[in-house]
Amino acid sequence: GRMAFVECKATGKKMRPIQENRKKQLEALGFSVYCLDRVGQIGGISVKYNPHEYQSYATDFILSHPISAVFLEMGLGKSVITLSAIFDLCLDSFLVCKVLVIAPLRVARDTWTS
């Protein structure tokens, strides 16, 4: 398997110098490292996310259960559901300050292009 690292920041915030150094170290080891500061970066383009009812339900479920899993078919939005919940937990309610996202290399590379 492959692994990539994602740093979630408040809107407009950048990585601190120590985080930039760690990013360079991880990239030198062959890992992909991404920094997200808004939901619109998902997929590498700025988009407005209008979730389907089941996606809103799944996001709310994650937010209200400390341990949860999302089992959906391919293409039904597991990534955006999970990342929406992460952004809410990190940037809205401040309940979480660090998140480790583990994803297949292709998914991480195609989802976060910068």
C-alpha positions as CSV (number, residue, x, y, z in Angstrom):
1,G,0.0,0.0,0.0
2,R,0.8,3.7,-0.2
3,M,0.3,6.5,2.2
4,A,-0.1,10.3,1.8
5,F,-0.3,13.0,4.5
6,V,-2.9,15.8,4.7
7,E,-2.6,18.9,6.8
8,C,-5.9,20.6,7.4
9,K,-5.6,24.4,8.1
10,A,-8.1,27.2,8.9
11,T,-9.1,29.1,5.8
12,G,-6.2,31.1,4.4
13,K,-3.6,29.6,6.8
14,K,-0.4,28.1,5.5
15,M,1.9,25.5,7.0
16,R,4.3,26.7,9.7
17,P,8.1,26.5,8.9
18,I,8.5,23.3,11.0
19,Q,5.6,21.8,9.0
20,E,7.1,22.8,5.7
21,N,10.4,21.1,6.8
22,R,8.5,17.9,7.7
23,K,6.7,18.1,4.4
24,K,10.0,18.2,2.5
25,Q,11.3,15.3,4.6
26,L,8.2,13.2,3.8
27,E,8.3,14.1,0.1
28,A,12.0,13.1,0.0
29,L,10.9,9.7,1.3
30,G,8.4,9.4,-1.5
31,F,5.2,10.4,0.3
32,S,2.7,12.8,-1.0
33,V,1.9,15.7,1.4
34,Y,-1.1,18.0,0.9
35,C,-2.3,21.1,2.8
36,L,-6.0,21.9,2.7
37,D,-7.5,25.2,4.0
38,R,-10.9,25.0,2.4
39,V,-13.4,22.4,1.2
40,G,-13.1,23.8,-2.4
41,Q,-9.6,22.3,-2.7
42,I,-11.1,18.8,-2.7
43,G,-10.5,17.5,-6.2
44,G,-8.0,20.4,-7.0
45,I,-10.7,22.8,-8.1
46,S,-12.9,25.3,-6.4
47,V,-16.4,23.8,-6.2
48,K,-19.6,24.4,-4.2
49,Y,-20.5,21.2,-2.4
50,N,-24.3,20.5,-2.3
51,P,-24.5,17.2,-0.5
52,H,-27.2,14.6,-1.2
53,E,-29.5,13.7,1.7
54,Y,-27.5,10.5,2.4
55,Q,-24.2,12.4,2.4
56,S,-25.5,14.9,4.9
57,Y,-26.8,12.0,7.0
58,A,-23.4,10.3,6.9
59,T,-21.5,13.5,7.8
60,D,-23.9,14.1,10.7
61,F,-23.4,10.5,11.8
62,I,-19.6,11.0,11.9
63,L,-19.9,14.2,13.8
64,S,-22.2,12.7,16.4
65,H,-20.4,9.4,16.9
66,P,-16.7,9.3,18.2
67,I,-16.2,6.0,16.4
68,S,-17.8,5.5,13.0
69,A,-17.3,4.1,9.6
70,V,-18.7,5.0,6.2
71,F,-19.5,2.0,3.9
72,L,-20.7,3.2,0.5
73,E,-20.3,2.1,-3.0
74,M,-17.5,3.6,-5.2
75,G,-18.3,7.1,-6.4
76,L,-20.9,7.9,-3.7
77,G,-18.8,10.5,-1.9
78,K,-17.0,8.8,1.0
79,S,-14.1,11.2,0.6
80,V,-16.1,14.4,0.6
81,I,-18.4,13.1,3.4
82,T,-15.4,12.3,5.6
83,L,-13.5,15.5,4.8
84,S,-16.6,17.6,5.4
85,A,-16.8,16.0,8.9
86,I,-13.1,16.6,9.5
87,F,-13.4,20.3,8.5
88,D,-16.4,20.7,10.9
89,L,-14.5,19.0,13.7
90,C,-11.3,21.0,13.1
91,L,-12.5,24.4,12.0
92,D,-16.0,24.8,13.4
93,S,-16.3,23.0,16.7
94,F,-12.5,22.9,17.4
95,L,-12.9,19.3,18.8
96,V,-10.0,18.0,16.8
97,C,-6.7,19.6,16.1
98,K,-4.8,16.8,14.1
99,V,-6.1,14.3,11.6
100,L,-4.3,11.5,9.9
101,V,-5.9,10.6,6.5
102,I,-4.9,7.2,5.1
103,A,-5.9,6.6,1.5
104,P,-4.7,4.7,-1.5
105,L,-2.1,6.6,-3.4
106,R,-4.3,7.0,-6.5
107,V,-7.2,8.4,-4.4
108,A,-4.9,10.8,-2.5
109,R,-3.1,11.9,-5.7
110,D,-6.3,12.4,-7.7
111,T,-8.2,14.1,-4.8
112,W,-5.5,16.6,-3.7
113,T,-3.5,17.7,-6.7
114,S,-1.3,20.4,-5.0
